[in-house]
């Protein structure tokens, strides 16, 4: 257990004696000072867990990061559980539970252990240049884990953790959820059934230099379009009774998608496509194979893409519209579209907006600018999406960074301080009341 030394404790008490803001209580000012005093300790923990590769498919590496974090949570009085996910083809999840005062707000904190960088990736090391740190997962999402721990330590120092009811869910496969989802996301959804609020600690959204609040994240799902056609000599195409061919039918469908479907917060992309005699999509959906001659009307065509929506209603309505376009076939052709529903939407509910209001009250008392709503179309999906139908939530509570999912991923280390301070005060205030009280 890490306890502040006498000099550190003296510094914290001095900070309380000289309030940073008249709107903050004495315990809240202890939280501010505790986070600031623990900054270098937090950076050291960040370096330690970033140095351990934990690509989603590196099961041993994911478990190794979890093992590093177990004593951190146990020192705060949490009961820690490793949930094996071999049935879903993944390493597992680390859940930490803290039981507080009955009847007060139950909070689910979400982050993830895995990164997109597998052991064979060239980007593997942590480095620091002043207030900037670079490394695989330094922001997405090992930085988010460090923010959670910094906030919880601040609550412990201020005496507000004792009454808090918290489950910390660190998934081991956020970047590529295991199959079936009924297994890989069961424990997360069970925790959401228990919780009143969900707080997601993936990276902070910043726009034009301003911290933003995330009350919604769009879905991330895929579709496959398959077309079949009669074939023949190309010299006869467009003649009566001669099929139009799979290539023109594929083009017709995709262009109607482009022209007829666009609306706010909806996007759909074509990632890969081919036509020929024949054409096929690889089993992993990432490549195509086609053979054809210029004088043969192509018999098959395939395309695969994604679809991102802001609500389940938008998902259902758009899928129905796409199916109707697909069914309106050119002569001599037929087509079908299938959907793989993976990451559901986190819709912008009234409860989510109310949570942002609570966070902005914290910002006001800390002397920080209010956080406007970040445009959902600019934010990808994450684990909070899987529980958004069950519980009010906020996302983007992790650090400010850039270049996620690419070599050179970096974070602004200064952002760890304000994010941990915000979270500590927000969670402390929520834990002191029944959820929904003003």
C-alpha positions in Angstrom: 0.0 0.0 0.0 1.4 3.4 -1.0 1.0 6.0 1.7 2.2 9.6 1.5 5.3 10.4 3.5 5.4 13.1 6.1 6.6 15.8 3.7 4.0 14.9 1.2 1.2 14.9 3.8 2.4 18.3 5.0 2.1 19.5 1.4 -1.4 18.2 1.1 -2.4 19.9 4.4 -0.8 23.2 3.3 -2.8 23.0 0.1 -6.0 22.6 2.0 -5.1 25.6 4.2 -4.8 27.7 1.0 -7.9 26.7 -1.0 -7.6 26.6 -4.8 -11.3 27.4 -5.0 -13.8 28.6 -2.5 -16.4 26.3 -4.1 -14.5 23.1 -3.2 -14.9 21.4 0.2 -11.9 20.6 2.3 -11.9 16.9 1.2 -12.1 18.0 -2.4 -9.1 20.2 -2.0 -7.3 17.2 -0.5 -8.1 15.3 -3.7 -6.6 18.1 -5.9 -3.4 18.1 -3.8 -3.1 14.3 -3.7 -3.4 14.0 -7.5 -0.7 16.7 -8.0 1.6 15.1 -5.4 1.3 11.7 -7.0 2.0 12.8 -10.5 5.5 11.3 -11.0 4.3 8.1 -9.3 1.5 7.9 -11.8 3.8 8.5 -14.7 6.1 5.7 -13.4 3.1 3.3 -13.3 2.1 4.3 -16.8 5.7 3.6 -18.1 5.6 0.2 -16.4 2.3 -1.0 -17.9 3.0 0.5 -21.4 6.4 -1.4 -21.5 4.5 -4.7 -21.3 3.0 -5.5 -24.7 -0.7 -6.3 -24.4 -2.0 -6.6 -27.9 -5.5 -8.1 -27.9 -4.2 -11.5 -29.2 -1.2 -11.5 -26.8 -3.1 -13.3 -24.1 -0.1 -13.7 -21.8 0.7 -10.0 -22.2 -2.8 -8.9 -21.3 -2.7 -11.1 -18.2 0.7 -9.7 -17.3 -0.7 -6.1 -17.3 -3.6 -7.2 -15.2 -1.2 -8.8 -12.7 0.7 -5.5 -12.4 -2.5 -3.7 -11.5 -3.9 -6.2 -8.9 -1.8 -4.8 -6.0 -2.7 -1.2 -7.0 -6.4 -1.9 -6.5 -5.9 -4.2 -3.5 -4.1 -1.3 -1.7 -7.2 0.7 -2.1 -9.4 -1.9 -0.5 -10.9 -3.4 -3.7 -11.6 -7.1 -4.2 -10.0 -8.1 -7.4 -11.1 -10.9 -9.8 -9.6 -12.2 -13.0 -12.3 -13.4 -15.4 -11.0 -15.9 -17.9 -12.2 -15.4 -21.4 -10.7 -18.4 -23.2 -14.3 -19.5 -24.2 -14.5 -16.2 -26.3 -10.9 -16.6 -27.7 -9.5 -13.8 -25.5 -7.3 -13.5 -22.4 -9.8 -12.2 -19.9 -11.0 -9.2 -17.9 -9.8 -7.7 -14.6 -12.7 -6.6 -12.3 -12.1 -4.7 -9.0 -15.0 -4.2 -6.6 -15.4 -1.8 -3.7 -18.4 -1.9 -1.4 -19.4 1.3 0.3 -22.5 2.8 2.0 -25.8 1.1 1.0 -28.2 3.2 -1.0 -25.7 5.5 -2.6 -24.8 5.8 -6.3 -23.3 2.6 -7.7 -20.6 3.4 -10.2 -19.1 1.3 -13.0 -15.7 2.6 -14.2 -14.6 1.2 -17.6 -11.2 1.0 -19.3 -9.2 -1.7 -21.1 -6.0 -3.6 -20.7 -5.4 -4.4 -24.4 -4.0 -2.3 -27.3 -4.0 -2.7 -31.0 -0.2 -3.2 -31.0 0.6 -6.9 -31.1 4.1 -8.3 -30.3 5.2 -8.2 -33.9 4.5 -4.4 -34.2 7.5 -2.1 -34.5 6.1 0.3 -31.9 6.8 -1.2 -28.5 8.5 1.3 -26.1 7.6 4.1 -23.8 9.4 7.5 -24.0 9.0 10.8 -22.3 9.8 14.3 -23.4 8.8 16.8 -20.8 5.0 16.7 -20.4 4.6 14.4 -23.4 4.7 10.6 -23.2 4.8 8.3 -26.3 4.2 4.6 -26.4 1.7 1.8 -27.4 -1.5 2.3 -25.6 -0.1 5.3 -23.6 -3.5 7.0 -24.2 -5.7 4.1 -25.4 -6.2 3.0 -22.8 -3.4 2.4 -20.3 -3.5 6.1 -19.6 -7.1 5.8 -18.7 -6.3 3.1 -16.2 -3.8 5.4 -14.6 -6.3 8.2 -14.4 -8.8 5.8 -12.6 -6.1 4.8 -10.0 -5.0 8.4 -9.4 -8.6 9.4 -8.8 -9.3 6.5 -6.5 -6.1 7.3 -4.5 -7.2 10.9 -4.1 -10.6 9.7 -2.8 -8.9 7.4 -0.4 -6.7 10.3 0.9 -9.8 12.5 1.3 -11.8 9.9 3.1 -14.5 9.7 0.3 -13.6 6.3 -1.1 -14.8 4.5 2.1 -18.5 5.0 1.3 -18.2 4.6 -2.5 -19.8 1.6 -4.3 -17.6 1.0 -7.4 -16.9 -1.7 -9.9 -13.8 -1.1 -12.1 -14.1 -3.2 -15.3 -10.8 -3.5 -17.2 -11.6 -5.6 -20.3 -8.9 -7.5 -22.1 -10.4 -7.2 -25.6 -11.8 -3.8 -26.2 -9.9 -3.3 -29.4 -11.4 -6.6 -30.9 -14.2 -8.0 -28.7 -14.2 -11.8 -28.3 -16.9 -14.1 -29.8 -19.6 -14.7 -28.9 -20.4 -11.3 -27.5 -22.9 -13.0 -25.1 -19.8 -14.4 -23.4 -17.2 -11.7 -23.9 -19.5 -8.9 -22.6 -21.6 -10.8 -20.1 -19.7 -9.6 -17.0 -19.6 -6.0 -18.2 -23.4 -6.0 -18.8 -24.0 -7.7 -15.4 -22.0 -4.9 -13.8 -24.1 -2.4 -15.7 -27.3 -4.0 -14.4 -26.0 -3.4 -10.9 -24.7 0.2 -11.6 -26.5 3.5 -11.6 -23.9 5.2 -13.8 -21.0 4.2 -16.1 -17.9 6.3 -16.5 -15.7 5.4 -19.4 -12.0 6.3 -19.2 -10.9 6.2 -22.8 -9.2 9.4 -24.1 -10.5 12.9 -23.5 -12.0 14.6 -26.5 -10.6 18.0 -27.3 -11.8 20.4 -30.0 -10.1 23.8 -30.8 -8.2 23.5 -27.5 -11.3 23.0 -25.4 -12.0 19.9 -23.3 -15.3 18.3 -24.4 -17.9 16.1 -22.8 -18.9 12.8 -24.4 -22.5 11.8 -23.9 -22.8 9.7 -27.0 -20.7 7.3 -29.1 -21.8 5.8 -32.4 -22.1 2.2 -33.2 -19.5 0.2 -35.2 -20.9 -2.6 -37.3 -20.3 -4.1 -40.7 -22.2 -5.3 -43.7 -21.5 -7.6 -46.7 -23.1 -7.2 -50.1 -23.2 -10.1 -52.4 -24.4 -9.9 -56.0 -25.1 -12.6 -58.6 -25.8 -12.2 -62.3 -26.3 -14.1 -65.4 -23.3 -13.9 -67.7 -22.5 -13.9 -71.4 -20.5 -12.2 -74.0 -19.9 -8.5 -73.3 -20.9 -7.5 -76.8 -24.5 -8.1 -75.9 -24.7 -6.2 -72.7 -27.6 -3.6 -72.5 -29.5 -5.6 -75.2 -32.9 -6.9 -74.3 -32.8 -10.1 -72.3 -29.1 -9.9 -71.6 -28.2 -9.5 -67.9 -26.6 -6.2 -66.7 -23.9 -8.1 -64.8 -22.8 -8.1 -61.2 -20.5 -5.1 -61.5 -23.3 -2.7 -62.6 -25.6 -4.1 -60.0 -23.0 -3.6 -57.3 -22.4 0.0 -58.5 -26.1 0.7 -58.6 -26.6 -0.4 -55.1 -23.6 1.5 -53.7 -24.5 4.7 -55.5 -28.0 4.6 -54.2 -26.7 4.2 -50.7 -24.5 7.3 -51.3 -27.3 9.4 -52.7 -30.3 8.4 -50.6 -29.2 7.4 -47.1 -27.0 10.2 -45.7 -28.4 11.9 -42.6 -27.0 13.4 -39.4 -24.7 11.1 -37.3 -24.9 8.3 -39.9 -22.0 7.1 -42.0 -21.4 4.0 -44.1 -18.2 3.2 -45.8 -17.2 0.7 -48.5 -13.9 -0.9 -47.4 -13.3 -3.5 -50.0 -15.1 -4.6 -53.2 -14.6 -6.7 -56.4 -16.4 -8.1 -59.4 -15.6 -10.9 -61.8 -16.2 -14.4 -62.9 -16.0 -15.2 -60.1 -15.3 -12.8 -57.2 -15.2 -13.7 -53.6 -14.5 -12.2 -50.2 -11.8 -13.8 -48.0 -12.9 -15.6 -44.8 -11.5 -12.8 -42.6 -13.3 -10.2 -44.7 -10.2 -8.2 -45.2 -9.4 -9.0 -48.9 -11.0 -10.1 -52.1 -10.2 -12.3 -55.0 -11.5 -11.9 -58.5 -10.9 -13.2 -62.0 -12.4 -11.7 -65.2 -12.0 -10.9 -68.8 -13.1 -7.7 -70.5 -15.3 -9.6 -72.9 -17.3 -11.5 -70.2 -20.2 -10.1 -68.2 -19.2 -10.6 -64.6 -21.2 -13.2 -62.7 -20.5 -12.2 -59.1 -19.5 -9.1 -57.1 -18.9 -8.5 -53.4 -18.4 -5.5 -51.1 -17.8 -5.1 -47.4 -18.1 -2.0 -45.4 -19.1 -0.5 -42.1 -22.1 1.4 -40.7 -22.1 3.8 -37.8 -25.2 5.1 -36.1 -26.2 7.2 -33.1 -29.2 5.1 -31.9 -30.7 1.7 -32.3 -33.6 3.3 -34.1 -31.3 4.8 -36.6 -29.5 1.4 -37.1 -32.8 -0.4 -37.7 -34.2 2.2 -40.0 -31.0 2.4 -42.1 -30.7 -1.3 -42.4 -34.2 -1.6 -43.7 -33.6 1.2 -46.2 -30.4 -0.6 -47.4 -32.3 -3.9 -47.8 -34.9 -2.2 -49.9 -32.3 -0.7 -52.2 -30.6 -4.1 -52.6 -33.9 -5.8 -53.4 -34.6 -3.4 -56.3 -32.4 -5.5 -58.7 -31.4 -4.7 -62.3 -32.6 -7.2 -64.9 -30.8 -10.5 -64.8 -29.3 -9.9 -61.3 -30.0 -10.6 -57.7 -28.3 -9.3 -54.5 -28.4 -9.7 -50.7 -27.0 -7.7 -47.8 -26.1 -9.1 -44.4 -25.2 -7.2 -41.3 -22.8 -8.1 -38.4 -24.0 -6.2 -35.4 -21.1 -5.9 -33.0 -20.8 -2.5 -31.2 -24.2 -1.0 -30.4 -24.7 2.8 -30.2 -24.4 4.9 -27.1 -27.3 7.2 -27.7 -27.3 10.8 -26.2 -29.9 10.3 -23.5 -31.3 12.7 -20.9 -29.5 10.8 -18.2 -26.2 11.2 -20.0 -26.7 14.9 -20.4 -27.5 15.1 -16.6 -24.2 13.4 -15.8 -22.4 16.0 -18.0 -24.2 18.7 -16.0 -22.8 17.2 -12.8 -19.3 17.1 -14.3 -19.6 20.7 -15.4 -20.6 21.7 -11.9 -17.3 20.1 -10.8 -15.5 22.1 -13.5 -17.1 25.3 -12.3 -16.0 24.7 -8.7 -12.5 23.9 -9.9 -12.3 27.1 -11.9 -12.2 25.2 -15.2 -14.2 26.0 -18.4 -17.5 24.1 -19.0 -17.2 21.1 -21.3 -19.6 21.4 -24.3 -20.9 18.2 -26.0 -18.5 16.6 -28.4 -20.0 15.8 -31.8 -20.8 12.0 -31.7 -19.9 11.6 -35.4 -16.2 12.4 -34.4 -16.0 9.6 -31.8 -15.6 5.9 -32.4 -17.2 3.1 -30.5 -16.0 1.6 -27.2 -16.9 -0.7 -24.4 -19.4 1.7 -22.9 -21.5 1.2 -26.0 -22.3 -2.4 -24.8 -23.9 -1.0 -21.6 -25.5 2.2 -22.8 -28.9 0.6 -23.0 -28.7 -0.3 -19.3 -27.2 2.7 -17.5 -26.6 6.5 -17.8 -23.0 7.2 -18.8 -20.2 9.5 -19.7 -17.2 8.7 -21.9 -13.9 10.4 -22.6 -12.7 10.7 -19.0 -9.2 9.5 -19.8 -6.2 11.7 -20.7 -5.7 13.9 -23.7 -3.7 12.3 -26.4 -3.2 12.0 -30.2 -2.3 9.3 -32.7 -4.1 6.4 -31.1 -3.8 3.1 -33.0 -0.7 4.3 -34.9 3.0 4.4 -34.2 3.8 7.5 -32.3 0.7 7.4 -30.1 1.2 10.1 -27.4 -0.4 11.8 -24.4 -0.3 15.1 -22.7 0.8 14.2 -19.2 -0.6 17.4 -17.7 -4.0 16.2 -18.7 -3.8 13.3 -16.3 -3.9 15.7 -13.4 -7.1 17.6 -14.3 -8.8 14.4 -15.5 -8.1 12.5 -12.2 -9.1 15.5 -10.2 -12.4 15.9 -12.1 -13.1 12.2 -11.7 -12.3 12.1 -8.0 -14.6 15.0 -7.2 -17.4 13.8 -9.4 -17.3 10.2 -8.0 -17.1 11.5 -4.4 -20.1 13.7 -4.9 -22.1 10.9 -6.5 -21.1 8.5 -3.8 -22.5 10.8 -1.1 -26.0 10.6 -2.5 -28.7 8.4 -3.9 -28.4 8.6 -7.7 -30.8 11.2 -9.1 -30.7 13.6 -6.2 -29.9 17.2 -7.0 
